Amino acid sequence: MRILPLHPDIEKYLHKHGLYPKFEKQKRLFETNPRHPSLNTELMEPKHLRFFSFRVDKKYRALFFFHSNDVVEVIEVNNHYK
């Protein structure tokens, strides 16, 4: 599994919120095993749009979609509870 390079706005958000090291750790874990329990990877609603998310930490999640079977693009990192 491979995650495409992040958009500069997402990188800026990660740095601003002190999440970049956590994101990198979770990214490596995702690329090795996208179903690892600590990622809590899930299909978002509405399911037919095929957007997914994985946990960056207990508060933040990364939203992504599949370009192909083994390539994903993160389109947003956000506060899961806002």
C-alpha positions in Angstrom: 0.0 0.0 0.0 1.3 3.5 -0.8 0.0 6.9 0.2 0.5 9.7 -2.4 2.4 12.8 -1.2 0.2 15.1 0.8 -1.2 18.4 -0.5 0.8 21.4 1.0 -2.3 22.6 2.9 -2.6 19.2 4.6 1.1 19.3 5.6 0.6 22.8 6.9 -2.4 21.7 9.0 -0.4 18.7 10.4 2.5 21.0 11.5 0.2 23.7 12.9 -1.6 21.1 15.1 1.6 19.2 16.1 0.4 16.1 14.3 3.1 15.6 11.7 5.1 13.0 13.7 1.9 11.1 14.6 0.7 11.2 11.0 4.0 9.8 9.7 3.9 7.0 12.2 0.3 6.1 11.3 1.2 6.5 7.6 4.0 3.9 7.9 1.6 1.6 9.8 -1.1 2.0 7.1 1.3 1.3 4.3 2.4 -1.9 6.0 -1.1 -3.0 7.2 -4.1 -0.8 6.4 -6.3 -2.9 8.6 -4.1 -2.6 11.7 -6.4 -2.3 14.8 -4.8 1.0 16.0 -5.7 2.7 12.7 -9.4 2.0 13.1 -9.8 2.3 9.3 -13.4 2.7 8.3 -15.6 3.4 5.3 -17.4 6.7 5.7 -21.0 7.5 5.1 -22.5 7.6 2.5 -20.8 4.4 1.7 -21.4 4.6 -2.1 -18.9 7.5 -2.3 -16.1 5.1 -1.1 -14.3 7.6 1.2 -12.4 6.0 4.1 -10.6 7.3 7.2 -7.9 6.1 9.5 -7.0 7.4 13.0 -4.1 9.8 13.4 -4.7 9.9 17.1 -7.7 9.8 19.4 -8.9 13.2 18.2 -7.8 13.4 14.5 -8.6 11.3 11.5 -7.2 11.2 7.9 -9.8 11.0 5.1 -8.7 9.2 2.0 -9.8 7.4 -1.1 -8.3 4.7 -3.3 -6.7 5.6 -6.7 -6.1 1.9 -7.3 -5.9 -1.3 -5.3 -2.6 -0.2 -3.6 -2.5 3.6 -3.9 -4.5 6.0 -1.8 -4.7 9.8 -1.5 -5.3 11.6 1.8 -7.7 14.4 1.0 -8.1 15.8 4.5 -7.0 15.5 8.2 -9.5 16.8 10.6 -10.8 16.9 14.2 -13.0 13.8 14.4 -15.3 15.4 17.0 -16.0 18.8 15.4 
